[in-house]
Amino acid sequence: MQVKVVAALLCLAGCDALFRLNDVSIPPGDGGADTLGDLDAPIDGPAGLCYGHSFHRFCFQSVPTGTITFTQVTKINTSTCATSTMAGEINNVACVFSAATININADLIATGSHPLAFVATVDITVNAAIEVGSHAANSAAGPAANGTCTGPGIDGVFGTPAASGGGGGSFSTRGGNGGDGSTGGSPRGGVSPNAIAANTNIRGGCQGGNGGERLSSGGVGGSSGGAVYFVSGSQIVVNSQGFVLAGGAAGAGGTADGGGGGGGAGGMIGFDSLSTNLIGTVCANGGGGGGGGYYTGDGSIGNDGCASRSINGAGGGAGNGAGTAGGAGSSLAMPGGQTAGASSTAGAGGGGGGGAGFVLETGSSSTSGPVSPAAIQIN
């Protein structure tokens, strides 16, 4: 398959930075874009040839042409697909596939440090799954996952006889706090950071906090979902067999008397077009928190957000013995991550559930398929 891969600068309206295009052959199957070498650095040029509205704009040296059609499962490593940077703004780098028309007819699985983007001057059609979420089972983090987040201590803490759970990651909504360990509310569970407003960065959500340690380690917090952005000059269609998934990973269960890890928040999915038609599934839910441990054994891992390509909320992992269960991740019905229960005896607290990510839209939109969280219209 012959495609154009572009290192592009994401910028506000009025962008006048242009980039060279490179023809790159991407082999199908497991090779994907992670076999690419460095792309050209940005060059200066006259303003124009920019696509997208005020939230994000992608600028090119020449008009993207031709058709990109993905026909076999492809793995994309965005860390090597895009290497150009704007000084001090590493989050404003993306791995961009550009053409006149883009057809996604086979599953794409993306990881790496930069967001994934598709820019078409005409149409984008999604007939398969685009996976930018994170998964606890194989520790795979989606592209641009685990964005910078600030707030109080999200990790659980040491306690006697048992530790507390980590807080769930936050993004468009707040994650749930970790469960208190031991008895009497001490030690307190990790506190999830406040929700983050949508801004001009394409980025993933916040990672869940780690569970507190006791006899052994606490559960590791889940990574957030990653980020993917679509820009089209005419229309974007996610058909009934199409999926765009940016779920946060589950928190791991705490080992002996260790607190459960918090679930990761959902990621970011953006649609920028004159017309967007979402018939298939679009999901950026948070992951479930891990269960708290007990001296008799370990807590269970939670469930990943958007598991089984569904918008149903991710359940938290079961606690062991007196350890408490992890909080559920976000869902359409419950947009925020759920706080894990406090232990009423000598068990460890579970991890909090991850908060929701973002689904962003510009232009005219029609939604008949399952979408979680609810899409936000931006200018």
Beta strands, then each sheet from edge to edge (+ up, - down):
strand 1: 2-11
strand 2: 17-18
strand 3: 22-25
strand 4: 43-44
strand 5: 50-51
strand 6: 57-59
strand 7: 67-70
strand 8: 74-77
strand 9: 93-104
strand 10: 108-111
strand 11: 116-126
strand 12: 129-131
strand 13: 227-232
strand 14: 235-238
strand 15: 243-245
strand 16: 268-278
strand 17: 281-283
strand 18: 358-367
strand 19: 371-372
strand 20: 376-377
sheet 1: 3+ 1- 6+ 5-
sheet 2: 3+ 1- 9+ 7+
sheet 3: 3+ 1- 9+ 11+ 13+ 16+ 14+
sheet 4: 3+ 1- 9+ 11+ 13+ 16+ 18+ 20+
sheet 5: 2+ 4-
sheet 6: 8+ 10+ 12+ 15+ 17+ 19+
end
